[in-house]
Amino acid sequence: MQSIGQRIASELNVQEWQVNAAIALLDGGATVPFIARYRKEATGTLDDAQLRTLEERLRYLRELEERRRTILESIREQGKLTEELAAQINGADTKARLEDLYLPFKPKRRTKAQIAKEAGLEPLADRLLAHPENDPKEAAAAFVDPAKEVASPEAALEGARAILVERFSENAELLGALREIYWQRGRLTSKVREGKEKDGAKFADYFDFAEPLTKLPSHRILALFRGEKEEILDLRMEEDKDAGQPGYVSSYEGRTALAFGIADKGRPGDRWLLETVRWAWRTKLRFSIELDMKMRLWQTAEDEAVKVFAGNLRDLLLAAPAGARPTLGLDPGYRTGVKVAVVDATGKVVATDTIYPHEPKRQWDESIATLARLCRAHKVELVAIGNGTASRETDKLAGELVARHPDLKLTKIMVSEAGASVYSASAYASQELPDLDVSLRGAVSIARRLQDPLAELVKIDPKSIGVGQYQHDLAEHKLSRSLDAVVEDCVNAVGVDLNTASAPLLARVSGLGEWVAQNIVAHRNANGPFRTRKDLNHVMGLGPKTFEQAAGFLRIPNGDDPLDASGVHPEAYPVVRRIIEATKSDIKVLIGNAAVLRALKPSDFTDEKFGIPTVKDILSELEKPGRDPRPEFKTATFLEGVETIGDLKPGMVLEGVVTNVAAFGAFVDIGVHQDGLVHISALSDSFVKDPRSVVKPGDIVRVKVLEVDQARKRISLTMRMSDPAGKGPGVRGQDTAPTSKGRPPHGAGKRVGGQDAGASAGGAMAEALRRAGLAGASSGRGKGGNVGR
């Protein structure tokens, strides 16, 4: 059996020593960002993506090993652990396989089969299975015993059947084979519940729907399960597209019969055994496997949804920052007014107000005058407008502000306000902005997230940022773990200013937690700005290990040591000193001097601790110290006169901002209060497998309007300017999301209803064996030995 290190190495296609080194570092408390950035020699330059995968697989495989030990111990205590069984359990490579093997030994409530065994009927079951030449009724007569509540041969046969059904349903090889057949051949169907057509209009695409399990994309699976949860849809598994058709014979029954050497050879016991197989499939196996299929669909969809959410969150956190510029934040509203907050270049709140430009007060001119006064007084450069209720009207207000006061040189930008209300009511917001009303804190957040999205969004629970699909349906632990990893990676990729960062931002730095982050802020408030990274050693709770993990990601601009403003780790400062000696230069002259740095050979500065990968990183960092990996800040311009969905016409070409990316395409804000969808097939003239390879949240894109469905608030867009207006996106072989007309999606088979045809269990079984793909397999009797061959 492979070790955990060997298995992960094989999966990642890397060397086992690399994996073992990474595992040792992780077990020692090192974080993924630290290992990826500062321990490249130790792991053979495994990157953060590989390390995150390694971390997840390590968790899964260790849980698998723990479960394996528990199962072995349980079976050993029962006195039923054979060498063959132990080998099977030790060789199981998934949790599902382990549980299949454990099923016959798992403590369970008293079943019909157990009652039959207690009545002494197991020998009858064994005899009928091994010797079908015996007449079942005659064989059963010998087991009639009223004292054991076996009153007749029929009762004895019923007990024997229960024993065999349980035996069939607990055979690990058979279960694995049947699951795989069902996955390849089965379909998921949905029907609208009677009288739910109106309430469930948003699920109209699934009112009469069927699609093979292997073809269902994650977003469709999540939509179907959501429809079932909201009691709009009835979902049903179909074992085969031909199930219910005249003459249909279940290949699952054939596989079960073959696994136990059951065949129709005209012997007295054959028909009884075949009927037992059919009974086992219909009453036990099918139900169990269909539950497994639903779980597999859900897990597949959930994994993909978590991946999409994590990818979108990464893009949003790493979106271009507007920078340290005075900003006016507007949190739009109608009756309660537009909340206004001005923050200076450092994000400090310098003014707040509430204006009422919209219904019912309509103080339009007064509002513009107030905003102009605030902008002039505080030298505002940017106007950030939240994209929620009344955002379009407030954007128009800001547009008039810019037009009426060109001397202010303002730039207005629509900003996603997702999560702003969550932040406003949070304990941290109360601590950070204690003197501000909850309603005004949202405007502050909107302004700050334009200045630096990463620094502001880390204050909000990632799940509340709203860039996922069906995130509220996903497993809390799985989503949180993934999103926390993304936030950690993003914060450490950008780096953090030690003297200005908030506690929530510092808490995401490698090695730091909430407590140490709060202690850093408290130390800063009490003693003034940090002058060197070494000063961190005076912070309560920040020991040598924490310093090692965190120091390289903390920046001190304009500190005593220029290197403290860079991504060079303090442990590597001796390497920089060797570079300074070799170039006969000064650190202040060397930093940023690309000509000198690029002429150096990394191999000249390596030693037993720092190899070529680290030296290359040091040289790159010296060339562009503290470089920010985020893109340059740009803004989109919405078309004047296009303010509502009713203003849109097919054929219009507009500029917009990508707000969200899902597996089936991208949502784009084009300034009409309703995002439009660019389907995956309309993102590019070439084939697109992953929409995020083309667009990311925050991207500014040019789109054409294809279709507008005002009633359902659906806007179909394309990024292919050659697409004709008035038609949905061309498919070009891509998977298609549900259409806006309530039709089944492209590629979804038409539903076939009905129950199994109920072909006789006798002569039709040969056809079932053929359908199972095992017609040429051995027909010898056994205990599932032929399954999966």
C-alpha positions in Angstrom: 0.0 0.0 0.0 1.3 3.4 -0.9 2.1 5.9 1.8 0.3 9.2 2.0 3.4 11.0 0.7 3.7 8.6 -2.2 0.1 8.9 -3.2 0.0 12.7 -3.1 3.3 12.8 -5.0 1.7 10.7 -7.7 -1.4 12.8 -7.9 0.6 16.1 -8.1 3.2 14.5 -10.5 6.1 15.6 -8.2 8.7 13.8 -6.2 7.9 12.1 -2.9 10.7 14.1 -1.1 9.0 17.3 -2.1 5.7 16.2 -0.6 7.3 14.9 2.5 9.2 18.2 3.0 6.0 20.2 2.6 4.1 17.9 5.0 6.8 18.3 7.6 6.7 22.1 7.2 2.9 22.2 7.5 2.9 19.9 10.5 5.5 22.2 12.1 3.1 25.1 11.8 4.2 26.8 8.6 1.6 28.4 6.4 1.2 27.8 2.7 2.2 31.4 1.7 5.3 31.1 3.8 6.3 27.7 2.4 5.6 28.8 -1.2 7.5 32.1 -0.9 10.4 31.3 1.5 11.0 27.6 1.5 11.4 26.9 -2.2 14.6 24.9 -1.7 13.0 22.7 0.8 10.0 21.7 -1.4 11.6 21.9 -4.8 9.7 25.1 -5.6 6.2 23.8 -5.1 3.9 26.7 -5.7 0.9 27.9 -3.6 -1.7 26.1 -5.8 0.2 22.8 -5.5 0.6 23.3 -1.8 -3.1 24.1 -1.3 -4.0 20.9 -3.2 -1.4 19.0 -1.1 -2.9 20.4 2.1 -6.5 19.3 1.2 -5.4 15.8 0.1 -3.3 15.4 3.2 -6.4 16.2 5.3 -8.6 13.8 3.4 -6.0 10.9 3.4 -5.4 11.3 7.1 -9.1 11.2 7.8 -9.2 8.1 5.6 -6.4 6.5 7.6 -8.2 7.3 10.9 -11.4 5.8 9.6 -9.5 2.7 8.4 -8.0 2.1 11.8 -11.5 2.5 13.4 -13.0 0.0 11.0 -10.2 -2.6 11.4 -10.5 -2.3 15.2 -14.3 -2.7 15.1 -14.2 -5.8 12.9 -11.3 -7.3 15.0 -13.4 -6.9 18.2 -16.2 -8.8 16.5 -13.7 -11.6 15.8 -14.4 -11.5 12.0 -11.2 -9.9 10.7 -9.6 -12.3 8.2 -6.3 -11.7 6.4 -8.2 -11.3 3.1 -10.6 -8.7 4.5 -7.8 -6.8 6.2 -5.9 -6.6 2.9 -9.1 -5.3 1.2 -9.6 -2.7 3.9 -5.9 -1.6 3.8 -6.1 -1.3 0.0 -9.3 0.8 0.0 -8.4 4.2 -1.5 -11.6 6.1 -0.9 -13.9 6.6 2.0 -16.8 5.2 0.0 -14.9 2.0 -0.7 -14.0 1.7 3.0 -17.7 2.0 4.0 -18.7 -0.5 1.4 -16.3 -3.1 3.0 -17.5 -2.2 6.5 -21.2 -2.4 5.7 -21.7 -6.2 6.5 -20.0 -5.6 9.9 -21.5 -2.3 10.8 -23.7 -2.4 13.9 -27.3 -2.0 12.7 -30.8 -2.3 14.0 -32.4 -5.8 13.9 -33.3 -6.5 10.3 -35.5 -9.1 8.6 -32.3 -10.9 7.6 -31.0 -11.0 11.1 -34.4 -12.4 12.4 -34.3 -15.0 9.7 -30.7 -16.0 10.7 -31.8 -16.3 14.3 -34.6 -18.6 13.1 -31.9 -20.9 11.5 -32.7 -20.0 7.9 -29.2 -19.1 6.7 -28.4 -22.7 5.7 -31.5 -22.7 3.5 -30.4 -19.5 1.8 -26.9 -21.0 1.2 -28.4 -24.2 -0.1 -30.7 -22.5 -2.6 -27.9 -20.2 -3.9 -25.4 -23.1 -4.2 -27.8 -25.7 -5.5 -30.5 -24.3 -7.7 -31.3 -27.8 -8.9 -33.3 -28.2 -5.7 -36.9 -27.2 -5.6 -37.2 -24.2 -3.3 -40.5 -25.2 -1.7 -39.3 -28.8 -1.0 -36.0 -27.5 0.5 -37.8 -25.0 2.6 -40.2 -27.6 4.1 -37.4 -29.0 6.3 -37.0 -25.6 7.9 -40.6 -25.1 9.1 -40.5 -24.6 12.8 -43.5 -22.9 14.5 -41.5 -22.5 17.7 -39.1 -20.2 15.7 -42.1 -18.4 14.0 -41.4 -20.2 10.7 -45.0 -21.4 10.2 -44.7 -22.6 6.5 -42.4 -23.3 3.6 -43.4 -19.9 2.2 -42.3 -18.2 5.5 -39.0 -20.1 5.3 -38.4 -18.9 1.7 -39.3 -15.3 2.7 -36.6 -15.5 5.4 -34.1 -17.0 3.1 -34.8 -14.3 0.5 -34.3 -11.5 3.2 -30.9 -13.1 4.0 -29.8 -13.2 0.3 -31.1 -9.6 -0.4 -29.0 -8.3 2.5 -26.0 -10.3 1.3 -26.3 -8.9 -2.2 -26.7 -5.3 -0.9 -23.6 -5.6 1.3 -21.2 -6.9 -1.3 -18.6 -4.2 -1.7 -17.5 -5.2 -5.3 -21.1 -5.4 -6.5 -22.0 -2.0 -5.0 -19.0 -0.3 -6.6 -19.8 -1.8 -10.0 -23.5 -0.9 -9.8 -22.7 2.6 -8.8 -20.4 3.1 -11.8 -23.0 1.7 -14.2 -25.7 4.0 -12.8 -23.4 7.0 -13.0 -22.7 6.3 -16.7 -26.3 5.4 -17.6 -28.5 7.1 -15.2 -30.4 10.4 -15.5 -31.8 13.0 -13.2 -35.3 14.2 -14.1 -37.4 17.0 -12.6 -41.1 17.9 -12.8 -42.9 21.0 -11.4 -45.2 20.2 -8.5 -48.8 20.7 -9.2 -49.9 24.3 -8.6 -46.3 25.6 -8.2 -45.9 26.9 -11.7 -46.4 30.6 -10.7 -44.5 30.5 -7.4 -41.6 28.7 -9.0 -41.3 30.7 -12.2 -37.5 31.1 -11.7 -37.2 27.4 -12.1 -39.2 27.3 -15.3 -36.3 25.7 -17.2 -36.6 22.6 -15.0 -40.4 22.1 -15.1 -40.0 19.2 -17.5 -36.3 18.3 -17.6 -34.0 15.3 -17.9 -30.3 15.0 -18.4 -27.7 12.2 -18.0 -25.8 12.4 -14.7 -22.5 12.7 -16.4 -23.6 15.7 -18.4 -25.0 17.8 -15.6 -22.9 20.9 -14.9 -22.6 22.1 -11.3 -24.8 25.2 -11.6 -27.7 23.1 -13.0 -27.3 20.5 -10.2 -27.5 23.3 -7.6 -30.5 24.9 -9.2 -32.3 21.5 -9.3 -31.6 20.8 -5.7 -32.6 24.3 -4.7 -35.9 23.8 -6.6 -36.5 20.6 -4.7 -35.6 22.3 -1.4 -38.1 25.1 -2.0 -40.8 22.5 -2.9 -41.2 23.6 -6.4 -39.6 20.6 -8.2 -39.9 16.9 -7.8 -36.6 15.2 -8.6 -36.3 11.6 -9.6 -33.5 9.3 -10.6 -33.8 7.1 -13.7 -31.5 4.2 -13.9 -31.4 4.2 -17.7 -33.0 6.3 -20.4 -34.9 3.2 -21.6 -36.3 2.4 -18.1 -40.0 2.0 -18.3 -40.1 1.2 -22.0 -41.7 -2.1 -23.1 -39.3 -5.0 -23.0 -36.8 -3.1 -20.8 -34.5 -5.4 -18.8 -32.4 -4.0 -16.0 -28.7 -4.5 -16.5 -28.3 -3.9 -12.8 -30.2 -7.1 -12.1 -28.0 -8.9 -14.6 -24.9 -7.7 -12.9 -26.2 -8.7 -9.5 -27.1 -12.2 -10.8 -23.8 -12.7 -12.5 -21.9 -11.6 -9.3 -23.5 -14.5 -7.4 -23.5 -17.1 -10.2 -27.3 -16.9 -10.8 -28.5 -17.8 -14.3 -31.7 -19.2 -15.9 -30.8 -22.7 -16.9 -34.3 -24.1 -16.4 -33.5 -25.6 -13.0 -36.2 -25.6 -10.3 -34.5 -22.9 -8.2 -33.4 -20.5 -11.0 -36.6 -18.5 -11.1 -36.8 -18.1 -7.4 -33.2 -16.8 -7.3 -33.8 -14.5 -10.2 -36.9 -13.1 -8.5 -34.8 -12.6 -5.4 -32.2 -10.6 -7.5 -35.1 -8.5 -8.8 -36.4 -7.9 -5.3 -33.0 -7.0 -4.1 -32.6 -4.4 -6.8 -36.0 -2.9 -6.5 -36.3 -2.8 -2.7 -32.7 -2.2 -1.5 -29.9 -1.8 -4.0 -31.6 0.8 -6.3 -32.7 3.0 -3.3 -29.2 2.9 -1.8 -27.4 3.6 -5.1 -29.8 6.4 -6.0 -29.0 8.1 -2.7 -25.3 7.7 -3.5 -25.9 9.2 -6.9 -27.6 12.2 -5.4 -24.8 12.6 -3.0 -22.2 12.3 -5.7 -24.0 14.9 -7.8 -24.2 17.2 -4.8 -20.5 16.8 -3.9 -19.4 17.3 -7.5 -21.5 20.5 -7.8 -20.5 21.7 -4.3 -16.8 21.2 -5.1 -17.2 23.2 -8.4 -19.2 25.9 -6.7 -16.6 26.3 -3.9 -14.0 26.5 -6.6 -15.9 29.2 -8.5 -16.6 31.2 -5.4 -12.9 31.0 -4.4 -11.7 32.0 -7.8 -14.1 35.0 -7.9 -13.1 36.0 -4.4 -9.5 35.9 -5.4 -10.1 38.1 -8.4 -12.1 40.6 -6.3 -9.6 40.8 -3.5 -6.8 41.3 -6.1 -8.8 43.9 -8.1 -7.0 47.1 -9.0 -6.8 49.5 -6.0 -7.6 53.2 -6.8 -4.8 54.0 -4.3 -4.3 56.6 -1.5 -6.7 59.2 -2.9 -9.4 61.2 -1.1 -12.7 59.5 -1.8 -16.4 60.3 -1.4 -18.5 57.2 -0.7 -22.2 57.2 -1.5 -24.5 54.5 -0.1 -27.7 54.9 -2.2 -31.2 54.9 -0.9 -34.7 56.4 -1.6 -36.8 57.2 1.4 -33.9 57.0 3.9 -31.7 59.1 1.7 -28.2 58.6 0.3 -25.6 58.2 3.0 -22.4 60.1 2.4 -18.9 59.6 3.8 -15.6 61.3 2.9 -12.3 59.5 3.7 -8.9 61.0 3.2 -6.0 59.4 1.4 -5.3 57.1 4.4 -8.9 56.0 4.7 -9.7 58.1 7.8 -13.2 59.4 7.9 -13.2 63.2 7.7 -16.9 64.0 7.0 -20.3 62.4 6.8 -23.8 63.5 5.8 -27.1 62.3 4.4 -28.7 63.8 1.3 -32.2 63.2 -0.1 -32.1 63.6 -3.9 -34.7 61.0 -4.8 -38.3 60.3 -3.9 -40.0 61.4 -1.8 -38.1 64.6 -1.0 -36.4 65.1 -4.4 -33.8 67.6 -3.1 -31.7 67.2 -6.2 -29.9 70.6 -6.5 -29.4 70.8 -2.7 -27.8 67.4 -2.8 -25.4 68.3 -5.6 -24.5 71.5 -3.7 -23.7 69.5 -0.5 -21.6 67.0 -2.4 -19.7 69.8 -4.2 -19.0 71.5 -0.9 -17.6 68.3 0.7 -15.5 67.5 -2.3 -14.0 71.0 -2.4 -13.3 71.1 1.3 -11.6 67.7 1.4 -9.9 67.8 -2.1 -11.9 64.6 -3.1 -10.7 62.9 -6.3 -12.9 59.8 -6.5 -16.6 59.3 -6.0 -17.5 55.6 -5.1 -21.2 54.7 -5.6 -22.7 51.6 -4.1 -24.5 49.4 -6.7 -27.6 48.6 -4.6 -31.0 50.1 -4.5 -31.2 53.6 -6.2 -27.6 53.2 -7.5 -28.5 54.2 -11.0 -30.3 57.3 -9.9 -27.4 58.1 -7.6 -24.9 57.5 -10.4 -26.9 60.1 -12.4 -26.6 62.5 -9.5 -22.8 62.0 -9.4 -22.7 62.5 -13.1 -24.3 65.9 -12.8 -22.0 66.7 -9.9 -19.0 66.0 -12.2 -20.6 68.0 -15.1 -21.5 71.1 -13.0 -18.2 71.3 -11.3 -15.5 70.3 -13.8 -12.9 72.2 -11.7 -13.2 69.5 -9.0 -11.8 67.0 -11.6 -13.8 64.1 -10.1 -14.0 60.5 -11.3 -17.1 58.5 -10.4 -17.0 54.7 -10.1 -19.7 52.2 -9.4 -18.6 49.9 -6.6 -20.0 46.6 -5.4 -21.6 47.1 -2.0 -21.9 43.3 -1.3 -21.3 42.8 2.4 -21.2 46.5 3.3 -24.3 46.1 5.5 -22.8 43.0 7.2 -19.6 45.1 7.9 -21.7 48.0 9.2 -23.4 46.0 11.9 -20.3 44.0 12.8 -18.4 44.2 16.1 -15.3 45.4 14.3 -17.1 48.3 12.6 -18.4 49.3 16.1 -14.9 49.3 17.4 -13.4 51.0 14.3 -16.2 53.6 13.8 -17.8 53.9 17.3 -19.1 57.4 16.7 -20.8 56.7 13.4 -24.4 55.5 12.9 -24.7 52.0 11.5 -26.2 53.5 8.3 -23.2 55.7 7.6 -20.6 53.0 8.1 -21.7 51.4 4.8 -20.7 54.6 2.9 -17.3 54.5 4.6 -16.8 50.9 3.5 -17.8 51.7 0.0 -15.3 54.5 -0.2 -12.5 52.5 1.3 -13.1 49.4 -0.8 -12.4 51.6 -3.9 -9.2 52.8 -2.4 -8.0 49.3 -1.5 -10.5 46.4 -2.1 -8.2 43.9 -0.2 -7.7 46.0 2.9 -11.5 46.7 3.2 -13.0 43.3 2.2 -10.9 41.3 4.7 -13.1 42.9 7.4 -16.2 41.0 6.0 -17.0 37.4 6.2 -16.0 36.1 2.7 -19.4 34.4 2.3 -21.1 37.8 2.5 -19.2 39.3 -0.4 -21.6 37.6 -2.9 -19.4 36.4 -5.7 -20.5 32.7 -5.7 -23.3 30.6 -7.0 -25.7 29.1 -4.5 -23.2 29.7 -1.7 -25.9 29.4 1.0 -26.5 25.8 0.0 -22.9 24.8 0.4 -21.3 23.0 3.4 -20.2 25.7 5.8 -16.8 24.1 6.7 -15.8 23.3 3.1 -16.7 26.8 1.9 -15.1 28.6 4.8 -11.9 26.6 4.6 -11.5 27.4 0.9 -12.4 31.1 1.2 -10.1 31.6 4.2 -7.3 30.0 2.2 -7.9 32.4 -0.7 -8.0 35.5 1.6 -4.7 34.3 3.3 -3.0 33.8 -0.1 -4.2 37.2 -1.4 -3.1 39.2 1.6 0.3 37.6 1.7 0.8 37.9 -2.1 0.2 41.7 -1.8 1.9 42.3 1.5 0.7 44.5 4.4 1.9 47.9 5.6 2.7 47.2 9.2 2.0 50.8 10.3 -1.4 51.3 8.6 -3.0 47.9 8.4 -6.2 47.1 10.4 -6.4 44.2 12.8 -8.5 42.1 10.5 -5.9 42.6 7.7 -3.0 41.8 10.0 -4.8 38.7 11.2 -4.7 37.3 7.7 -0.9 37.6 7.5 1.0 34.3 7.6 1.5 33.1 11.2 -0.6 35.9 12.8 -4.0 35.4 14.3 -6.6 37.8 15.7 -5.0 38.0 19.1 -1.5 38.8 17.9 -2.9 41.2 15.3 -4.8 43.1 17.9 -1.6 43.2 20.0 0.3 44.7 17.1 -2.2 47.4 16.7 -2.2 48.1 20.5 1.6 48.3 20.5 1.5 50.6 17.5 -1.0 52.9 19.2 1.0 53.0 22.4 4.5 53.4 21.0 4.0 54.9 17.5 4.9 53.5 14.1 7.3 50.5 13.8 10.7 51.6 12.6 12.1 48.1 11.8 10.8 44.6 11.5 12.9 43.7 14.5 10.6 45.8 16.7 7.9 43.2 16.2 9.8 41.1 18.8 8.5 43.5 21.4 4.8 42.7 20.7 3.2 40.5 23.3 2.6 37.0 22.0 4.8 37.4 18.9 7.6 34.8 19.4 10.4 33.7 17.1 8.2 31.2 15.2 5.5 33.7 14.5 8.1 36.3 13.5 9.6 33.8 11.0 6.2 33.1 9.4 5.1 36.7 9.3 8.0 39.1 8.8 8.5 38.7 5.1 4.9 39.7 4.4 4.9 42.8 6.6 6.2 46.1 5.0 7.6 49.2 6.7 7.8 52.0 4.0 10.2 54.8 5.0 11.6 52.8 7.9 15.1 52.7 9.2 16.1 49.8 6.9 15.0 50.0 3.2 14.8 46.2 3.0 12.0 46.3 5.5 9.8 47.8 2.8 10.5 44.8 0.5 9.4 41.2 0.3 12.9 40.0 1.2 12.7 38.0 4.5 14.9 39.2 7.3 16.6 35.8 7.4 17.9 36.5 3.9 19.4 39.9 4.7 22.9 38.4 4.8 22.5 37.4 1.1 21.6 41.1 0.3 24.8 42.2 2.1 26.9 39.8 -0.1 25.2 41.3 -3.1 26.1 44.9 -1.9 29.7 43.9 -1.3 29.9 42.3 -4.7 28.6 45.3 -6.5 30.5 47.7 -4.2 27.3 49.7 -3.8 24.9 51.0 -1.2 21.5 49.5 -0.5 19.7 52.7 -1.3 21.5 52.8 -4.7 21.1 49.1 -5.4 17.3 49.0 -4.8 15.5 49.6 -8.1 18.8 49.5 -10.2 17.6 47.0 -12.8 20.8 47.3 -14.9 23.1 46.3 -12.1 20.8 43.6 -10.6 20.1 41.9 -14.0 23.8 41.6 -14.7 24.3 39.5 -11.6 24.5 35.7 -11.6 22.2 34.2 -8.8 24.6 31.2 -8.4 27.3 33.6 -7.1 25.3 34.3 -4.0 24.0 30.9 -3.0 25.0 29.1 0.2 23.9 26.0 2.1 20.6 27.6 3.2 19.6 29.8 0.2 19.6 28.3 -3.3 19.1 29.8 -6.7 15.3 30.0 -6.4 15.5 32.2 -3.3 18.4 34.4 -4.7 16.4 35.0 -7.9 13.4 36.1 -5.8 15.7 38.4 -3.8 17.1 40.0 -7.0 13.6 40.5 -8.4 12.4 42.0 -5.1 15.4 44.4 -5.0 14.6 45.5 -8.6 10.9 46.3 -7.7 10.8 46.4 -3.9 7.3 45.8 -2.4 5.8 45.4 -5.8 2.1 45.1 -5.9 0.8 42.2 -8.0 -2.5 43.8 -8.6 -3.4 45.4 -12.0 -3.6 49.1 -12.8 -6.8 50.9 -11.8 -9.2 51.6 -14.6 -12.9 52.7 -14.8 -15.8 51.9 -17.0 -18.1 54.4 -18.7 -21.8 53.6 -18.9 -23.7 54.8 -21.9 -25.7 58.0 -21.2 -29.4 57.6 -21.6 -29.3 53.9 -20.8 -30.5 53.7 -17.2 -33.1 50.9 -17.0 -33.6 47.5 -18.6 -36.4 49.2 -20.7 -33.7 51.4 -22.4 -31.9 48.4 -23.8 -32.3 47.4 -27.4 -30.8 44.3 -29.1 -27.7 45.3 -31.0 -26.5 48.0 -28.6 -22.8 47.9 -27.9 -22.0 48.9 -24.3 -19.1 49.1 -21.8 -19.6 47.3 -18.5 -17.9 45.8 -15.5 -17.8 42.0 -14.8 -19.4 41.5 -11.4 -19.4 37.8 -11.1 -18.2 34.7 -13.0 -19.9 31.4 -12.8 -19.3 28.0 -14.5 -21.7 28.9 -17.3 -20.6 32.5 -18.0 -20.1 36.0 -16.7 -22.4 38.6 -15.3 -21.8 42.1 -16.4 -23.0 45.4 -14.9 -24.0 47.7 -17.8 -25.6 50.4 -15.7 -29.3 49.4 -15.8 -29.8 48.0 -12.3 -29.7 44.4 -13.6 -26.6 42.5 -14.5 -26.6 40.9 -18.0 -25.2 37.4 -18.7 -22.5 36.6 -21.2 -23.0 32.9 -21.6 -19.8 30.8 -21.7 -20.3 30.2 -25.5 -20.4 34.0 -26.1 -17.2 34.9 -24.3 -14.9 34.3 -27.1 -14.7 33.2 -30.8 -12.6 30.3 -29.6 -13.7 27.4 -27.3 -13.8 28.4 -23.6 -13.6 25.7 -21.0 -13.4 27.9 -17.9 -15.0 31.4 -18.1 -12.3 32.7 -15.7 -9.7 32.1 -18.3 -11.3 35.0 -20.3 -12.8 37.3 -17.7 -12.6 38.0 -14.0 -14.7 40.1 -11.6 -13.7 43.8 -12.0 -12.7 43.5 -15.6 -14.0 46.2 -17.9 -15.5 44.6 -21.1 -17.3 45.6 -24.3 -20.5 43.7 -24.8 -23.4 43.6 -27.3 -27.0 43.2 -26.3 -28.5 40.1 -27.8 -31.9 39.7 -26.1 -33.8 41.5 -23.4 -36.6 39.7 -21.4 -38.0 42.5 -19.2 -40.7 40.3 -17.5 -38.0 37.9 -16.2 -35.3 40.6 -15.9 -32.9 38.7 -18.1 -30.4 40.3 -20.3 -28.4 38.2 -22.8 -25.1 39.7 -23.8 -22.2 38.6 -26.0 -18.5 39.6 -26.2 -18.4 38.4 -29.8 -19.3 41.5 -31.8 -20.2 39.3 -34.9 -23.1 37.6 -33.1 -26.4 38.7 -34.6 -28.7 40.6 -32.2 -32.1 39.1 -31.4 -30.8 35.6 -30.9 -29.3 33.8 -27.9 -25.6 33.0 -28.0 -24.4 30.4 -30.4 -23.6 27.1 -28.8 -20.6 26.0 -30.8 -20.4 22.7 -28.9 -20.4 24.3 -25.5 -22.6 23.3 -22.6 -25.6 25.6 -22.5 -27.2 27.1 -19.5 -31.0 27.1 -19.2 -32.5 29.4 -21.8 -34.6 32.5 -21.1 -37.7 30.9 -22.8 -38.2 28.1 -20.3 -37.0 25.5 -22.8 -34.9 22.6 -21.6 -31.1 23.3 -21.9 -29.3 22.3 -25.0 -28.1 18.7 -24.7 -30.7 17.8 -22.1 -32.7 14.8 -23.1 -36.4 14.8 -23.3 -37.9 13.3 -20.2 -39.1 9.6 -20.4 -41.5 8.8 -17.6 -43.0 5.5 -16.4 -42.0 2.6 -14.2 -39.9 -0.4 -15.1 -41.5 -2.6 -17.6 -41.3 -5.5 -15.3 -39.9 -8.1 -17.8 -40.0 -11.6 -16.5 -37.1 -12.6 -14.3 -36.4 -15.8 -16.2 -35.6 -15.8 -20.0 -35.0 -12.0 -20.0 -32.1 -12.3 -17.6 -29.7 -13.3 -20.5 -30.5 -9.9 -22.0 -29.8 -8.2 -18.7 -26.4 -10.0 -18.6 -25.6 -8.7 -22.1 -26.6 -5.2 -21.1 -24.3 -5.4 -18.1 -21.5 -6.1 -20.5 -20.7 -9.4 -18.9 -22.2 -11.9 -21.3 -18.9 -13.7 -21.8 -18.0 -13.7 -18.1 -17.7 -16.8 -16.0 -21.0 -18.2 -14.8 -19.6 -20.1 -11.9 -21.2 -19.5 -8.6 -19.5 -17.6 -5.8 -19.7 -14.6 -3.5 -19.4 -11.7 -5.9 -16.0 -12.8 -7.3 -16.9 -11.8 -10.9 -18.0 -8.2 -10.1 -16.0 -5.6 -11.7 -13.9 -7.9 -13.9 
